[in-house]
Amino acid sequence: MRAIIVEDEFPAREELKYFINNFSDIEILSEFDNGLDVLRFIQNNTLDVIFLDINIPMLDGMLLAKTINQFKDKPKIVFITAYKEYAVDAFELDAFDYILKPYSEERIVSTLMKLKKSSELENKVPEVKAKEHTNFNALSSQSITLLRDDKLVVINTNDICYCEARERETIVYTKEKEYISKSSIIEFEKKLPANTFFKTHRSYIVNLSKIKEIVPWFNSTYKLKLHDMDDEVFVSRSKIKEFRALMKI
């Protein structure tokens, strides 16, 4: 993998280089201390990863990440920052990871291992990358990052029972807890494995493996009862035909 480091503090940059050089095979192509030079560089160079500080001159890390996120072939972004309050915004930009300063060796090494696994997976199954609704998290660890009690929590998508739209957010329910995604339910659906989750209604997404009973409801619709939950999920009339085909009804 090929990477750049964007960090305006020399000691922090040197420490990060030490970890990358000693605990990974990542090639560091260049180093930058401001966002504008990074934009010029990536327009003419191909890279896989950007280790990006948020508080940098000229063009801050969040604005730079939003710009990079519009690229067709965008590198993975690993935020490196002392500002934990940007974590939610970072993951809404599909950041690969978010590391807080001062660095922890265990934390950085963990991220480097995740990058390695991501690269290996992409090399093994390049044809899968082109499929709609497919991403690395869905193919490998089946993990997704959500918000609970103002903390970012990583959960396995297999633990999700269903999701419910609530204004501009999505509430994600597991057997025992509920979490929040700042994405709309339309955007959140794209982050879930398409072969497991189905949008039954404009307000609901259900994990098909969690369905216990399919109960006929009014106007030829269904309500779904889920394993280990009292909650019920509804299937709208517009989704009946597709749902029946999926469930072989």
Residue pairs with C-beta under 8 A, 6 or more apart in sequence:
1 24
1 25
1 26
1 27
1 48
1 49
1 115
1 116
1 119
2 26
2 27
2 29
2 46
2 47
2 48
2 49
3 20
3 26
3 27
3 28
3 29
3 47
3 48
3 49
3 50
3 51
3 75
4 28
4 29
4 30
4 31
4 32
4 38
4 41
4 42
4 47
4 49
4 50
4 51
5 13
5 16
5 17
5 20
5 28
5 30
5 31
5 32
5 51
6 31
6 32
6 33
6 35
6 38
6 50
6 51
6 52
6 53
6 56
6 61
6 64
7 13
7 16
7 31
7 32
7 33
7 51
7 53
7 56
7 80
8 33
8 34
8 53
8 55
8 56
8 57
9 53
12 53
12 80
12 101
12 103
13 31
15 103
16 51
16 80
16 103
16 108
17 28
17 31
19 103
19 105
19 108
19 109
19 112
20 26
20 28
20 51
20 112
21 28
23 108
23 109
23 112
24 112
24 115
24 116
25 116
26 48
26 49
26 112
26 115
29 45
29 47
30 41
32 38
32 41
33 56
33 57
34 56
34 57
34 58
34 59
35 56
35 57
35 58
35 59
35 60
35 61
35 63
35 64
36 58
36 59
37 58
38 50
38 59
38 64
39 59
39 64
39 67
42 50
42 68
42 71
42 75
46 73
47 75
48 75
48 76
48 119
49 75
49 76
49 77
49 78
49 96
49 115
50 68
50 75
50 76
50 77
50 78
51 78
51 80
52 61
52 64
52 65
52 77
52 78
52 79
52 80
53 61
53 79
53 80
53 81
54 60
54 61
54 62
54 79
54 81
54 83
54 86
55 61
55 81
55 82
55 83
56 64
59 67
61 79
61 81
62 86
62 89
62 90
62 93
65 77
65 79
65 90
65 93
65 95
66 93
68 74
68 75
68 77
69 93
69 94
76 96
76 115
76 118
77 90
77 93
77 94
77 95
77 96
78 95
78 96
78 97
78 98
78 99
78 111
78 115
79 86
79 90
79 95
79 97
79 98
79 99
80 99
80 101
80 103
81 98
81 99
81 100
81 101
82 100
82 101
84 100
86 98
87 98
87 152
88 147
88 152
88 182
90 98
91 98
91 145
91 152
92 182
92 183
96 111
96 114
96 115
96 118
97 111
97 114
98 152
99 107
99 108
99 111
100 107
117 140
118 136
118 140
121 136
121 139
121 140
122 129
122 136
125 139
128 134
128 139
132 194
133 189
133 190
133 192
133 193
133 194
134 193
134 194
135 191
137 143
137 144
137 157
137 191
138 157
138 191
138 192
138 193
141 156
142 156
142 157
142 158
142 193
143 154
143 155
143 156
143 157
144 154
144 155
144 157
144 160
144 191
144 192
145 152
145 153
145 154
146 152
146 153
146 154
146 155
146 172
146 179
146 180
146 181
147 153
147 179
147 180
147 181
147 182
148 177
148 178
148 179
148 180
153 179
155 174
155 179
157 192
157 193
157 196
157 197
158 196
158 207
158 209
159 174
159 175
160 172
160 173
160 174
160 192
160 197
160 207
161 173
161 174
161 175
161 206
161 207
161 210
161 226
161 227
161 228
161 229
161 231
162 173
162 204
162 205
162 206
162 207
162 210
162 226
162 231
162 233
163 170
163 171
163 172
163 173
163 181
163 185
163 188
163 189
163 192
163 197
163 204
163 205
163 206
164 170
164 171
164 173
164 185
164 203
164 204
165 171
165 184
165 185
165 202
165 203
165 204
168 182
168 184
169 180
169 181
169 182
169 183
169 184
170 180
170 181
170 183
170 184
170 185
170 188
171 178
171 179
171 180
172 178
172 179
172 180
172 181
172 188
173 179
173 229
173 231
175 228
175 229
181 188
181 191
183 191
185 199
185 202
185 203
185 205
188 205
189 197
189 199
189 205
192 205
196 207
196 208
196 209
197 205
197 206
197 207
197 208
198 205
198 206
198 208
198 239
198 242
198 243
198 246
199 205
199 239
200 206
200 224
200 233
200 234
200 235
200 236
200 239
200 243
201 233
201 234
201 235
201 236
201 239
202 236
204 233
204 234
206 224
206 226
206 233
208 246
208 247
210 226
210 227
210 229
211 224
211 225
211 226
211 227
211 247
212 225
212 226
212 227
213 224
213 225
214 222
214 224
214 247
214 249
215 222
215 223
215 224
215 225
216 222
217 223
217 234
217 235
219 237
220 237
220 240
221 234
221 235
221 236
221 237
221 240
222 234
222 235
222 240
222 243
223 232
223 233
223 234
223 235
224 232
224 233
224 234
224 235
225 232
226 232
226 233
235 243
243 249
